[in-house]
Amino acid sequence: MSSQPTAAMLVIGDEILSGRTREGNGWHLAKELTEAGVSLREMRVVADEKPDIIDAVQTLSGKYDYVFTSGGIGPTHDDITADCVAEAFGDNIGVRDDAHAILVDHYGSDDINEARLRMARIPDTATLIANPVSRAPGFRIGNVHVMAGVPKVFEAMVAEVLPTLAGGQPLLSWALRVEAPEGEMAGPLGEVDARHPDVSFGSYPFFRGVLGSTLIGRSADLAALTAGINDLRETLVARGLVKIEETPPG
């Protein structure tokens, strides 16, 4: 398959691991990166523990082209992401004038307390990521983009970041929904997959009154994808699997 920049997401927060908060930012990021031609390869969740955050940031930033974090840059004592990312890169961190000015403009100078000042603590070499929703900025350092966990803020920051990414050719997907148990399609699907190395095939079972599977082909090359899906369709029909619904790309 054609090469694409790779990415990972690091979700930070005890509230996710305890079940108090449902994580939804990963779904949004995956969708946006796919459309931008960036391949999200890994998602990891860690607690609000300094060693774990530092280790995850260093590991993921060394393995992928882009890393996106979610959570832990608010005003409370357990929001330690910014400090951990700074330490992971060996950078100093403190209240930066540019971030401070953004908060003063939003809250007014009389309402900047110690808690809110925490949101202006940015690593020295980082670049700010604008936050058009609640104004407290995120930041980028190296290949790591540090963003808020609140979904609307996270989504707004992703929109700010996307134009700065060097994406590849977006992945196209083509779905075939077949009314047959997944086990009956495993053999044909494996045969077709072996014949089309430029297409990634997957199988996703469902039950809607009858057992079935959605077979999905993905590729950045429309011609390769079309050839692979045509082969898959013909192979399924030859095996007597004829109840097929399709959703082509676009």
C-alpha positions as CSV (number, residue, x, y, z in Angstrom):
1,M,0.0,0.0,0.0
2,S,1.1,3.6,-0.6
3,S,3.1,5.1,2.3
4,Q,1.4,7.6,4.6
5,P,2.6,9.5,7.6
6,T,1.9,7.6,10.8
7,A,0.4,8.8,14.1
8,A,-0.5,7.7,17.6
9,M,-2.9,9.0,20.2
10,L,-2.1,9.2,23.9
11,V,-5.2,9.6,26.2
12,I,-4.2,10.8,29.6
13,G,-6.5,10.7,32.7
14,D,-7.6,8.6,35.6
15,E,-11.2,9.5,34.7
16,I,-10.9,7.5,31.5
17,L,-9.5,4.4,33.1
18,S,-12.0,4.5,36.0
19,G,-15.0,4.6,33.7
20,R,-16.2,8.0,35.0
21,T,-15.6,9.5,31.5
22,R,-16.3,7.9,28.2
23,E,-13.4,8.5,25.7
24,G,-14.6,9.8,22.4
25,N,-11.8,11.9,21.1
26,G,-10.0,9.0,19.6
27,W,-12.9,8.3,17.2
28,H,-12.9,12.0,16.1
29,L,-9.1,12.1,15.6
30,A,-9.1,8.8,13.6
31,K,-11.7,10.1,11.3
32,E,-10.0,13.4,10.7
33,L,-6.6,11.9,10.2
34,T,-7.9,9.3,7.7
35,E,-9.3,12.1,5.6
36,A,-6.0,14.0,5.9
37,G,-4.0,11.0,4.7
38,V,-2.4,10.2,8.0
39,S,-2.5,6.7,9.3
40,L,-3.4,6.4,13.0
41,R,-1.6,3.2,14.1
42,E,-1.9,3.2,17.9
43,M,-4.1,4.5,20.7
44,R,-2.8,4.3,24.3
45,V,-4.5,5.3,27.6
46,V,-2.4,6.1,30.7
47,A,-3.2,7.3,34.2
48,D,-2.2,10.6,35.7
49,E,1.2,9.2,36.7
50,K,4.3,11.1,35.7
51,P,6.6,8.2,34.8
52,D,3.9,6.6,32.7
53,I,3.1,9.7,30.8
54,I,6.8,10.5,30.1
55,D,7.5,6.9,29.0
56,A,4.5,6.9,26.7
57,V,5.4,10.2,25.1
58,Q,9.0,9.2,24.5
59,T,8.0,5.8,23.1
60,L,5.3,7.0,20.8
61,S,7.2,10.1,19.6
62,G,10.1,7.9,18.6
63,K,7.9,5.4,16.8
64,Y,5.5,7.5,14.8
65,D,5.5,10.7,12.7
66,Y,2.9,12.5,14.8
67,V,1.6,12.0,18.4
68,F,-1.6,13.6,19.7
69,T,-2.4,13.8,23.4
70,S,-5.7,14.4,25.0
71,G,-6.3,15.5,28.6
72,G,-4.3,16.9,31.5
73,I,-3.7,20.5,30.5
74,G,-6.3,22.1,32.7
75,P,-6.1,24.2,35.9
76,T,-6.2,21.5,38.6
77,H,-3.4,19.9,40.5
78,D,-3.7,16.6,38.7
79,D,-3.3,18.2,35.2
80,I,0.4,17.3,34.8
81,T,0.6,16.6,31.1
82,A,2.4,19.8,30.1
83,D,5.1,19.2,32.7
84,C,5.5,15.6,31.7
85,V,5.8,16.4,28.0
86,A,8.4,19.1,28.8
87,E,10.4,16.6,30.8
88,A,10.1,13.9,28.1
89,F,11.8,16.4,25.7
90,G,14.3,17.7,28.2
91,D,12.8,21.2,28.0
92,N,12.1,23.9,30.6
93,I,8.5,24.9,31.4
94,G,7.0,28.0,32.9
95,V,4.4,30.6,32.5
96,R,5.0,32.0,29.0
97,D,4.1,35.6,28.0
98,D,2.3,34.6,24.9
99,A,0.0,32.1,26.7
100,H,-0.4,34.4,29.6
101,A,-1.6,37.2,27.3
102,I,-4.2,34.9,25.8
103,L,-5.7,34.2,29.2
104,V,-5.6,37.8,30.3
105,D,-7.4,38.8,27.1
106,H,-10.1,36.1,27.8
107,Y,-10.5,36.4,31.6
108,G,-9.3,39.9,32.4
109,S,-6.2,40.5,34.4
110,D,-8.1,40.6,37.7
111,D,-9.4,37.1,37.2
112,I,-6.1,35.3,36.5
113,N,-5.6,33.3,39.6
114,E,-3.0,30.6,40.4
115,A,-5.1,27.8,39.0
116,R,-5.7,29.6,35.7
117,L,-2.0,30.5,35.5
118,R,-1.3,26.7,35.3
119,M,-2.8,26.8,31.8
120,A,-0.2,29.3,30.7
121,R,2.7,26.9,31.6
122,I,4.2,26.0,28.3
123,P,7.6,24.4,27.4
124,D,10.1,27.0,26.2
125,T,10.6,25.6,22.7
126,A,6.9,24.7,22.1
127,T,4.6,26.3,19.5
128,L,1.1,27.2,20.8
129,I,-2.0,25.5,19.4
130,A,-4.9,27.9,19.3
131,N,-8.1,27.1,21.3
132,P,-11.0,29.0,19.8
133,V,-13.5,27.6,22.3
134,S,-12.1,28.3,25.8
135,R,-8.9,30.1,24.8
136,A,-6.4,28.2,27.0
137,P,-3.9,27.0,24.4
138,G,-2.4,23.6,23.7
139,F,1.1,23.3,22.2
140,R,3.3,21.4,19.9
141,I,6.8,20.3,20.8
142,G,8.8,18.1,18.4
143,N,6.2,15.8,16.8
144,V,3.9,15.8,19.8
145,H,0.7,17.8,19.8
146,V,-0.7,18.4,23.3
147,M,-4.4,19.1,23.5
148,A,-7.3,19.4,25.9
149,G,-9.5,16.4,26.8
150,V,-12.9,18.3,26.7
151,P,-14.3,17.0,23.4
152,K,-15.4,20.4,21.9
153,V,-12.0,21.9,22.7
154,F,-10.1,18.9,21.5
155,E,-12.0,19.0,18.2
156,A,-11.3,22.7,17.7
157,M,-7.6,22.1,18.4
158,V,-7.5,19.2,15.9
159,A,-9.0,21.6,13.3
160,E,-6.2,24.1,14.1
161,V,-3.5,21.4,13.7
162,L,-4.7,19.6,10.6
163,P,-3.5,22.2,8.1
164,T,0.0,22.0,9.5
165,L,0.3,18.2,8.9
166,A,2.1,16.7,5.9
167,G,-0.5,14.2,5.0
168,G,-0.4,11.5,2.4
169,Q,-3.0,10.3,0.0
170,P,-6.3,9.7,1.9
171,L,-7.4,6.1,2.3
172,L,-10.5,5.0,0.4
173,S,-12.8,2.3,1.7
174,W,-15.3,0.1,-0.1
175,A,-17.8,-2.1,1.9
176,L,-19.6,-5.3,1.0
177,R,-22.3,-6.4,3.4
178,V,-22.9,-10.2,3.0
179,E,-25.6,-12.2,4.7
180,A,-23.5,-15.2,5.7
181,P,-21.6,-16.2,8.8
182,E,-18.0,-14.8,9.0
183,G,-16.6,-18.4,8.9
184,E,-17.9,-19.0,5.5
185,M,-16.2,-15.9,4.1
186,A,-12.8,-16.3,5.9
187,G,-11.3,-18.5,3.2
188,P,-12.4,-16.4,0.2
189,L,-11.4,-13.2,1.9
190,G,-7.9,-14.6,2.6
191,E,-7.5,-15.7,-0.9
192,V,-8.4,-12.3,-2.3
193,D,-6.3,-10.5,0.2
194,A,-3.2,-12.5,-0.9
195,R,-3.9,-11.5,-4.5
196,H,-4.1,-7.7,-3.8
197,P,-1.2,-6.5,-1.7
198,D,-2.1,-2.9,-2.3
199,V,-5.5,-3.3,-0.6
200,S,-6.1,-3.9,3.1
201,F,-9.2,-6.2,3.8
202,G,-11.1,-6.6,7.0
203,S,-14.1,-8.5,8.2
204,Y,-16.7,-7.2,10.7
205,P,-19.5,-9.5,11.8
206,F,-23.0,-8.3,12.5
207,F,-26.4,-9.7,13.5
208,R,-29.5,-8.0,12.2
209,G,-32.0,-10.8,12.4
210,V,-29.5,-12.8,10.3
211,L,-25.8,-13.4,10.7
212,G,-23.6,-11.5,8.3
213,S,-20.3,-9.7,7.9
214,T,-19.3,-6.4,6.5
215,L,-16.1,-6.9,4.4
216,I,-14.2,-3.7,3.9
217,G,-11.3,-3.0,1.5
218,R,-9.1,0.0,2.0
219,S,-6.5,1.6,-0.2
220,A,-5.2,5.0,-1.3
221,D,-5.2,3.7,-4.9
222,L,-8.7,3.7,-6.3
223,A,-7.8,1.5,-9.2
224,A,-6.2,-1.1,-6.9
225,L,-9.2,-0.9,-4.6
226,T,-11.7,-1.4,-7.5
227,A,-9.8,-4.4,-8.7
228,G,-9.6,-5.9,-5.3
229,I,-13.3,-5.4,-4.6
230,N,-14.3,-6.8,-8.0
231,D,-12.2,-9.9,-7.3
232,L,-13.8,-10.3,-3.8
233,R,-17.3,-9.9,-5.2
234,E,-16.7,-12.4,-8.0
235,T,-15.1,-14.9,-5.5
236,L,-18.0,-14.6,-3.1
237,V,-20.6,-15.1,-5.9
238,A,-18.7,-18.2,-7.1
239,R,-19.0,-19.6,-3.6
240,G,-22.8,-19.0,-3.6
241,L,-22.7,-15.9,-1.4
242,V,-25.0,-13.7,-3.5
243,K,-26.8,-11.4,-1.0
244,I,-24.4,-8.6,-1.2
245,E,-25.0,-4.8,-0.5
246,E,-22.3,-2.4,-1.4
247,T,-21.1,1.0,-0.2
248,P,-18.4,2.3,-2.6
249,P,-16.0,5.2,-1.7
250,G,-17.5,8.7,-1.8
